[in-house]
Amino acid sequence: LTMFQWWRDIVREGTYQGHHTPVVQKGLRYGMILFITSEIFFFLGF
């Protein structure tokens, strides 16, 4: 639920308010990829 609301705010800020520059968008993308990858490796460890 929290992640959904966070992504909703990210999309709202970037789409309607235009606050995200290409550098910020790339950082958000890389951050999410690293987060998902770390979670996969964490759960594969068990």
N, C-alpha and C positions, 0 to 999 in steps of 0.2 A: 504494500500500500504506500509506504513512504517513497519507494523508488518510483512508483507511478506518478506520484505528486511532484517529485523532483524533476522527472522527465517532462511532465506537463509544463512546469515553470520554465524549464530550459527551452522548450519549443515555443512557448508564448513569448519569452524575451527575445529569442532569435527571429521569430517570424513576424510578430506583430509590432514589436518595439524596435527591432533592428539593432540590438545591442551587441551581437556577436560578430567579431571580425573573423576573417578566414583563419588567422592564427589561433584564435580561441576555439573555433569549431574543430580545428585539427587536434588541439589539446584535449578537448572533450572526447573526441573520437578515440584517440590513443589511450586516454585514461580509462574509458569504458572497456576497451579491448584488453588492457592490462588487468583490470579488475576481474573480468570474466575468466581470463586465462589463469589468474592466481586462484580463483575459486575452483576451477576444474582440477588444477594440480593439488589443491588442498583436499578435495574429496577423493581423488585417486589415491592419495596417501593412506587411506583407511581400508 
